[in-house]
Amino acid sequence: MFIFIGRTGASFRAESSMRGLWIARFAKDTAGDIAMVFGLMAMIMFLIIGTAVDLGRWLQARSVTVAALDSAVLAAGRMLQVNALDEDAALAAADRFYKENTSSRSRLSSDTIRFVTAEGGTAITAEGSAFIETTFLRLANIDELPLLKLSGSEFSKAVLAVGGNAEESVEISMMLDVSGSMGAGTKFADMKLAAKDLVNIVVYANQGQYYSKVSIVPFSSYVRPPASLLTAVRGPGPFNNQSPLMVNGQTITHRATQCVAERVGTDRYTDAGPATGRYVLPSYWSSSNCEMGVNSEIAPLSNNKDALIARIDGLGLSGSTAGHLGTAWAWYMLSPNWSSVLPAASQPGAYGNPKLKKIAILMTDGEYNTQYCSTNQHRGVRDRNSIGNTNQRGNCTAANGRSADQARALCTSMKAAGITVYTVGFDLGGNAGAIDTLSACATDPTKFYNAASGDQLRQAFRDIAVKISNLYLSR
């Protein structure tokens, strides 16, 4: 007899119902989801925070680097200005400032930034690259980040400039000695190179609201104004022939030339514009042709670099050293009082403009030794104390005194008008008189240069050009 014990239909249905309820309850349980989502989110948050840390370090390092570059190139540019364009010293200063100003920067993976000169030694810039190490971004296979654009477009450049580049105008009058003594050796060629160096540095192409202009004032026994100005500066005449003395039983007749001499009267040491009673003396010579050729005419203010350089290249040698004439005309070319006789493009700006520099550069190779008579009989003829042939001198003493004394008086008045005066002696050989005159004419002792060689002369002119240039930062 068998006894069979089993589940009834009702109990089976009850058990199945319980199992379904348990499965449904398990499916609705979200406690595990939170842990999983948190794990995934934590990973993302870790990457975001890590990226922010790396980018923060990058931003700090970049800011420090850019500021250090600016400081370094400006320090180097200033070094060029005050240290006679010593490029090695300027580059050393840039490197020193850069290292000092990046000492607090985050660790870099590499830094190959170095400093170089540019634009003919009148600018300092940087080249190379700098990368910062990453920490968290390594997880994304980014091991380093560049601090500057690899194109170099973000590198600073300190530029010595004038005119429109520096938001300040400059007018420069350059007196150049073309007397016969400049023909010794390579002196004349050295002077031309030095003068052209200055023109190349200070005259920029982008002339506009602010400008840079140069005037060339050659001098020897005389100065020769442009033919278009001659009547306006010496008056309409008539210019009678002069017969100042007998030489070997012969009367020497002197005739007015295309050159001019000094000014006499109460305005002899001023920049009052030429007019009746204020004209400069016509110069007289045994020939009506002035010793100074047309290529040695004065060139009024110009920003035409090619024309200025051509004028310098074309200068010729002649005569003795009437330095006071060159000094006076260097001033006249900067004086707004002479605007009425000058071409429109060459008219100087007004005195007292804080955005305008007026600079005179006076260069000679010796003592001033020629001056002129002012009496009617000998008017415009060299006086008896001038150097040169007897038959080219009058029997008189210049009313204004020696050339050197006149030059000093003119320099004093010129500086009082607000013009900065630089003086350059070339191969003076210890000539105390010339050194004293040039030292007295300079605005201060730092603006007198005594060059013993052609290289020193070029360095002096380049140094002046840099000192009168402004320093600005560009990229």
C-alpha positions as CSV (number, residue, x, y, z in Angstrom):
1,M,0.0,0.0,0.0
2,F,1.5,3.2,-1.0
3,I,1.0,6.6,0.6
4,F,1.8,9.5,-1.7
5,I,2.5,12.9,-0.2
6,G,2.8,15.8,-2.7
7,R,2.0,19.5,-3.2
8,T,-1.4,20.5,-4.0
9,G,-2.0,22.9,-6.8
10,A,-2.8,25.6,-4.4
11,S,0.6,25.3,-2.6
12,F,2.5,25.3,-5.9
13,R,0.8,28.4,-7.0
14,A,1.6,30.1,-3.7
15,E,5.4,29.2,-3.9
16,S,5.6,30.5,-7.5
17,S,3.9,33.7,-6.5
18,M,6.5,34.2,-3.7
19,R,9.4,33.5,-6.1
20,G,8.0,36.1,-8.5
21,L,7.7,38.7,-5.7
22,W,11.4,38.1,-4.7
23,I,12.6,38.5,-8.3
24,A,10.6,41.7,-8.7
25,R,11.9,43.0,-5.4
26,F,15.5,42.3,-6.5
27,A,15.0,44.0,-9.8
28,K,13.8,47.1,-8.1
29,D,16.7,47.3,-5.6
30,T,18.9,50.3,-6.6
31,A,21.5,50.2,-3.8
32,G,24.1,48.6,-6.1
33,D,23.6,51.0,-8.9
34,I,24.7,54.0,-6.7
35,A,27.9,52.3,-5.9
36,M,28.6,51.5,-9.6
37,V,27.7,55.0,-10.8
38,F,29.8,56.5,-8.1
39,G,32.7,54.5,-9.2
40,L,32.3,55.6,-12.8
41,M,31.8,59.2,-11.8
42,A,34.7,59.2,-9.4
43,M,37.0,58.2,-12.3
44,I,35.7,61.1,-14.5
45,M,35.9,63.6,-11.7
46,F,39.4,62.5,-11.0
47,L,40.4,63.1,-14.6
48,I,38.6,66.5,-14.6
49,I,40.3,67.6,-11.4
50,G,43.6,66.3,-12.6
51,T,43.3,68.2,-15.9
52,A,42.4,71.3,-14.0
53,V,45.5,70.9,-11.8
54,D,47.7,70.4,-14.9
55,L,46.1,73.4,-16.7
56,G,46.5,75.5,-13.6
57,R,50.2,74.7,-13.4
58,W,50.5,75.4,-17.2
59,L,48.8,78.8,-16.8
60,Q,51.0,79.8,-14.0
61,A,54.2,78.7,-15.8
62,R,53.0,80.4,-19.0
63,S,52.3,83.7,-17.2
64,V,55.6,83.6,-15.5
65,T,57.4,82.8,-18.8
66,V,55.7,85.6,-20.8
67,A,56.4,88.1,-18.1
68,A,60.0,87.0,-17.8
69,L,60.5,87.3,-21.6
70,D,59.1,90.8,-21.5
71,S,61.4,91.8,-18.6
72,A,64.4,90.2,-20.2
73,V,64.2,91.8,-23.6
74,L,63.4,95.2,-22.2
75,A,66.4,95.0,-19.8
76,A,68.6,93.9,-22.8
77,G,67.2,96.7,-25.0
78,R,68.0,99.3,-22.3
79,M,71.5,97.8,-22.0
80,L,71.9,98.5,-25.7
81,Q,70.9,102.1,-25.2
82,V,73.3,102.8,-22.3
83,N,76.2,100.5,-23.1
84,A,77.2,101.6,-26.6
85,L,75.3,98.8,-28.4
86,D,77.3,96.1,-26.6
87,E,75.4,93.1,-27.9
88,D,77.2,90.6,-25.7
89,A,76.4,92.5,-22.6
90,A,72.8,93.0,-23.7
91,L,72.3,89.2,-24.3
92,A,73.9,88.4,-21.0
93,A,71.5,90.8,-19.3
94,A,68.5,89.2,-21.0
95,D,69.6,85.7,-20.0
96,R,70.2,86.8,-16.4
97,F,66.8,88.6,-16.1
98,Y,65.0,85.6,-17.6
99,K,66.5,83.1,-15.2
100,E,65.8,85.3,-12.2
101,N,62.2,85.9,-13.2
102,T,61.5,82.2,-13.8
103,S,62.9,80.9,-10.6
104,S,59.4,80.4,-9.1
105,R,58.0,78.7,-12.1
106,S,56.7,75.1,-12.0
107,R,59.1,72.4,-13.2
108,L,59.5,72.2,-17.0
109,S,60.3,69.2,-19.1
110,S,62.4,71.4,-21.3
111,D,63.4,75.1,-21.8
112,T,65.5,76.0,-24.9
113,I,64.7,79.7,-24.9
114,R,67.7,81.9,-25.8
115,F,68.1,85.5,-26.7
116,V,69.3,87.0,-29.9
117,T,69.8,90.4,-31.5
118,A,67.8,91.5,-34.5
119,E,67.3,94.4,-36.9
120,G,71.0,95.2,-37.2
121,G,71.7,95.0,-33.5
122,T,69.0,97.4,-32.5
123,A,66.5,94.9,-31.2
124,I,66.5,91.9,-28.8
125,T,64.2,89.0,-29.1
126,A,64.0,85.3,-28.1
127,E,63.8,82.0,-29.8
128,G,63.4,78.4,-28.8
129,S,60.6,76.6,-26.8
130,A,59.5,75.7,-23.3
131,F,57.3,72.8,-22.2
132,I,55.8,71.9,-18.8
133,E,55.5,68.3,-17.6
134,T,52.0,67.0,-16.9
135,T,50.9,64.8,-14.1
136,F,47.3,63.7,-14.6
137,L,47.1,64.3,-18.3
138,R,49.6,61.5,-18.7
139,L,46.6,59.2,-18.3
140,A,45.5,60.6,-21.6
141,N,49.0,60.2,-23.2
142,I,49.7,63.9,-22.9
143,D,53.1,64.1,-21.3
144,E,53.9,67.9,-21.7
145,L,52.3,71.1,-22.8
146,P,54.0,74.0,-24.7
147,L,54.1,77.3,-22.8
148,L,54.3,79.5,-26.0
149,K,53.2,79.1,-29.6
150,L,55.8,77.1,-31.4
151,S,55.6,79.6,-34.3
152,G,57.4,82.1,-32.1
153,S,54.6,84.7,-32.6
154,E,54.3,85.2,-28.9
155,F,58.0,86.0,-28.3
156,S,58.6,89.5,-27.2
157,K,60.9,91.8,-29.1
158,A,62.4,95.0,-27.6
159,V,63.0,97.4,-30.4
160,L,65.0,100.6,-30.4
161,A,63.0,102.9,-32.6
162,V,62.0,106.5,-33.3
163,G,59.2,108.2,-35.1
164,G,55.9,106.4,-35.7
165,N,57.2,103.3,-34.0
166,A,57.7,105.0,-30.7
167,E,54.8,107.5,-30.6
168,E,57.3,110.3,-30.6
169,S,58.9,112.4,-33.4
170,V,62.5,113.2,-33.7
171,E,64.4,115.8,-35.8
172,I,68.2,115.3,-36.1
173,S,70.7,117.7,-37.6
174,M,74.0,116.1,-38.4
175,M,77.0,118.4,-38.8
176,L,79.8,116.7,-40.8
177,D,83.4,118.0,-41.2
178,V,84.4,117.8,-44.9
179,S,87.5,119.9,-44.5
180,G,90.7,118.9,-46.3
181,S,92.2,117.2,-43.2
182,M,89.5,114.6,-43.3
183,G,91.2,113.3,-46.5
184,A,94.0,111.6,-44.5
185,G,93.9,107.8,-44.7
186,T,90.4,106.4,-44.5
187,K,89.0,109.1,-42.3
188,F,86.5,110.4,-44.9
189,A,85.3,106.9,-45.7
190,D,85.0,106.1,-42.0
191,M,82.9,109.2,-41.4
192,K,80.6,108.4,-44.3
193,L,80.0,104.9,-42.9
194,A,79.3,106.2,-39.5
195,A,76.8,108.8,-40.7
196,K,75.0,106.2,-42.8
197,D,74.8,103.9,-39.8
198,L,73.0,106.6,-37.9
199,V,70.6,107.3,-40.8
200,N,69.8,103.6,-41.1
201,I,69.0,103.3,-37.5
202,V,66.9,106.5,-36.9
203,V,64.9,106.8,-40.1
204,Y,62.0,104.4,-40.3
205,A,59.8,103.7,-43.2
206,N,56.5,104.1,-41.4
207,Q,56.3,107.9,-41.2
208,G,52.9,109.3,-40.1
209,Q,51.6,111.2,-37.2
210,Y,55.0,110.7,-35.6
211,Y,58.1,110.9,-37.8
212,S,61.9,110.8,-37.9
213,K,63.8,113.2,-40.1
214,V,67.5,113.9,-40.6
215,S,69.3,117.0,-42.0
216,I,72.9,116.8,-43.3
217,V,75.0,119.9,-42.7
218,P,78.5,119.5,-44.3
219,F,81.0,122.3,-43.5
220,S,84.6,123.3,-44.1
221,S,85.6,126.9,-44.6
222,Y,82.0,127.6,-45.4
223,V,78.6,126.1,-45.7
224,R,76.7,125.8,-48.9
225,P,72.9,126.2,-48.7
226,P,70.7,124.7,-51.4
227,A,70.6,127.1,-54.4
228,S,66.9,127.6,-53.8
229,L,67.6,129.1,-50.4
230,L,70.6,131.2,-51.2
231,T,68.8,134.5,-51.8
232,A,66.5,134.0,-48.9
233,V,69.4,133.5,-46.4
234,R,72.0,136.0,-47.6
235,G,69.7,138.6,-49.0
236,P,69.2,140.0,-52.5
237,G,72.5,141.8,-52.8
238,P,74.2,143.5,-54.6
239,F,77.4,141.7,-53.7
240,N,80.3,143.9,-54.7
241,N,83.7,142.4,-55.4
242,Q,86.2,142.8,-52.6
243,S,89.9,143.6,-52.9
244,P,91.2,143.0,-49.4
245,L,95.0,143.3,-49.8
246,M,98.0,143.2,-52.0
247,V,99.9,139.9,-52.4
248,N,103.3,140.0,-54.0
249,G,102.4,143.4,-55.5
250,Q,99.1,142.1,-56.9
251,T,95.7,143.0,-55.8
252,I,93.6,140.0,-55.2
253,T,89.9,140.4,-56.1
254,H,87.3,138.3,-54.3
255,R,83.9,137.5,-55.6
256,A,80.7,136.4,-53.9
257,T,80.2,132.6,-54.2
258,Q,77.4,130.1,-53.7
259,C,78.5,129.5,-50.1
260,V,77.9,131.7,-47.0
261,A,79.8,132.7,-43.9
262,E,78.7,133.8,-40.4
263,R,76.0,136.2,-39.2
264,V,76.9,139.4,-37.5
265,G,75.0,141.9,-35.3
266,T,72.7,141.2,-32.4
267,D,71.3,138.0,-33.9
268,R,74.7,136.4,-34.5
269,Y,74.1,133.8,-31.8
270,T,70.4,133.3,-32.2
271,D,68.2,131.3,-34.6
272,A,66.1,134.3,-35.7
273,G,64.9,133.7,-39.2
274,P,66.8,135.4,-42.0
275,A,65.6,138.9,-42.9
276,T,66.9,142.4,-43.4
277,G,69.5,143.0,-40.7
278,R,69.6,139.3,-40.0
279,Y,71.1,137.8,-43.2
280,V,74.1,135.6,-43.1
281,L,77.2,137.0,-44.8
282,P,77.9,136.0,-48.4
283,S,81.3,134.3,-48.6
284,Y,84.0,135.6,-51.0
285,W,86.7,133.8,-52.8
286,S,89.2,134.5,-55.5
287,S,86.9,132.6,-57.8
288,S,83.1,133.0,-57.9
289,N,82.9,129.3,-57.5
290,C,82.7,128.1,-53.9
291,E,85.3,125.5,-52.8
292,M,82.5,123.3,-51.7
293,G,80.9,121.6,-54.6
294,V,77.2,121.2,-55.2
295,N,77.3,117.6,-53.7
296,S,78.2,119.2,-50.4
297,E,75.1,121.4,-50.2
298,I,73.2,121.3,-46.9
299,A,70.3,118.8,-47.0
300,P,67.3,120.1,-45.0
301,L,65.3,117.7,-42.8
302,S,64.1,114.6,-44.7
303,N,62.8,111.1,-44.0
304,N,64.0,109.9,-47.4
305,K,66.6,107.4,-46.3
306,D,67.9,106.7,-49.8
307,A,68.3,110.4,-50.6
308,L,70.1,111.1,-47.3
309,I,72.5,108.2,-47.8
310,A,73.2,109.3,-51.4
311,R,74.0,112.8,-50.1
312,I,76.5,111.4,-47.6
313,D,78.1,109.2,-50.3
314,G,78.5,112.2,-52.6
315,L,80.2,114.5,-50.1
316,G,83.5,116.0,-51.3
317,L,86.5,117.4,-49.4
318,S,87.7,121.0,-49.4
319,G,89.0,123.9,-47.3
320,S,89.6,124.5,-43.6
321,T,87.5,124.2,-40.4
322,A,84.9,126.9,-39.7
323,G,83.1,124.9,-37.1
324,H,80.9,127.7,-35.9
325,L,79.3,127.8,-39.4
326,G,78.4,124.1,-39.2
327,T,77.1,124.6,-35.7
328,A,74.9,127.6,-36.7
329,W,73.4,125.7,-39.6
330,A,72.8,122.6,-37.6
331,W,70.7,124.8,-35.4
332,Y,68.9,126.6,-38.2
333,M,67.8,123.3,-39.8
334,L,66.0,122.4,-36.5
335,S,64.6,125.9,-35.8
336,P,60.9,126.6,-36.5
337,N,62.0,130.2,-37.0
338,W,63.6,129.2,-40.3
339,S,60.5,127.4,-41.6
340,S,59.6,130.2,-44.0
341,V,62.7,129.6,-46.1
342,L,62.5,125.8,-46.1
343,P,60.5,123.4,-48.2
344,A,57.2,122.3,-46.6
345,A,58.4,118.7,-46.0
346,S,61.6,120.0,-44.3
347,Q,60.1,122.6,-42.0
348,P,60.9,121.9,-38.3
349,G,58.3,121.4,-35.7
350,A,57.6,123.9,-32.9
351,Y,59.8,124.2,-29.8
352,G,58.3,122.8,-26.6
353,N,56.4,119.9,-28.1
354,P,56.7,117.0,-25.6
355,K,56.3,114.5,-28.4
356,L,59.2,116.0,-30.4
357,K,62.9,115.6,-29.8
358,K,65.3,117.9,-31.5
359,I,68.9,116.6,-31.7
360,A,72.1,118.2,-33.0
361,I,75.1,116.1,-33.7
362,L,78.4,118.1,-34.2
363,M,81.3,116.1,-35.7
364,T,84.8,117.4,-36.5
365,D,88.4,116.2,-36.7
366,G,90.2,119.2,-35.4
367,E,90.2,122.7,-33.9
368,Y,88.0,125.4,-35.5
369,N,90.4,127.8,-37.3
370,T,88.5,130.0,-39.8
371,Q,86.3,133.0,-39.2
372,Y,85.2,136.0,-41.3
373,C,85.5,139.8,-41.5
374,S,82.4,141.9,-41.4
375,T,83.5,145.4,-42.5
376,N,82.4,146.7,-45.9
377,Q,85.9,146.5,-47.4
378,H,86.5,142.9,-46.3
379,R,82.9,141.7,-45.7
380,G,82.6,137.9,-46.1
381,V,86.4,137.3,-46.5
382,R,88.4,135.2,-44.0
383,D,90.0,137.3,-41.3
384,R,93.8,137.6,-40.8
385,N,93.8,135.0,-38.1
386,S,92.3,132.3,-40.2
387,I,94.3,129.4,-41.5
388,G,95.0,129.2,-45.2
389,N,96.7,131.2,-48.0
390,T,97.5,134.8,-47.4
391,N,95.8,135.8,-50.6
392,Q,92.5,134.4,-49.3
393,R,92.5,136.5,-46.1
394,G,91.5,140.1,-45.4
395,N,93.4,142.6,-43.4
396,C,91.0,142.5,-40.5
397,T,89.9,140.7,-37.4
398,A,86.5,139.0,-37.2
399,A,84.1,141.1,-35.3
400,N,82.6,138.0,-33.7
401,G,85.9,136.6,-32.6
402,R,87.4,133.2,-33.0
403,S,85.5,130.3,-34.6
404,A,85.7,128.2,-31.5
405,D,84.4,131.0,-29.3
406,Q,81.5,131.6,-31.7
407,A,80.7,127.9,-31.7
408,R,80.5,127.8,-27.9
409,A,78.2,130.8,-27.9
410,L,75.9,129.2,-30.5
411,C,75.9,125.9,-28.6
412,T,74.8,127.7,-25.4
413,S,71.9,129.4,-27.1
414,M,71.0,126.2,-29.0
415,K,70.8,124.2,-25.7
416,A,68.8,126.9,-24.1
417,A,66.2,126.5,-26.9
418,G,65.7,122.9,-25.9
419,I,67.9,121.1,-28.4
420,T,70.0,118.2,-27.2
421,V,73.6,118.5,-28.5
422,Y,75.9,115.5,-29.0
423,T,79.5,116.2,-30.1
424,V,82.0,113.8,-31.8
425,G,85.7,114.4,-32.1
426,F,87.5,112.2,-34.6
427,D,91.3,111.5,-34.5
428,L,91.9,114.7,-32.4
429,G,95.2,113.4,-31.2
430,G,95.0,115.1,-27.9
431,N,94.1,118.5,-29.3
432,A,93.1,120.3,-26.1
433,G,91.4,123.2,-27.9
434,A,89.2,121.0,-30.0
435,I,88.4,118.7,-27.0
436,D,87.5,121.7,-24.9
437,T,85.2,123.2,-27.5
438,L,83.4,119.9,-28.2
439,S,83.1,119.2,-24.4
440,A,81.6,122.7,-23.9
441,C,79.1,122.3,-26.7
442,A,77.8,118.9,-25.6
443,T,74.6,118.9,-23.5
444,D,76.5,117.0,-20.8
445,P,79.7,115.0,-20.5
446,T,78.0,111.7,-21.5
447,K,77.2,113.3,-24.9
448,F,80.8,114.0,-25.9
449,Y,82.6,111.3,-27.8
450,N,86.3,111.3,-28.6
451,A,86.9,108.6,-31.3
452,A,90.4,107.7,-32.1
453,S,89.7,105.3,-35.0
454,G,87.1,104.6,-37.7
455,D,85.6,101.7,-35.7
456,Q,85.3,104.0,-32.6
457,L,83.7,106.7,-34.8
458,R,81.1,104.2,-36.1
459,Q,80.4,103.0,-32.6
460,A,79.9,106.6,-31.4
461,F,77.4,107.3,-34.1
462,R,75.6,104.1,-33.5
463,D,75.5,104.8,-29.8
464,I,74.0,108.2,-30.3
465,A,71.4,106.8,-32.7
466,V,70.4,104.2,-30.1
467,K,70.4,106.7,-27.2
468,I,68.0,109.1,-29.0
469,S,65.8,106.2,-30.0
470,N,63.0,105.0,-27.8
471,L,62.5,101.5,-26.6
472,Y,59.2,99.7,-27.3
473,L,58.0,96.2,-26.9
474,S,56.5,94.3,-29.8
475,R,55.5,90.8,-30.8
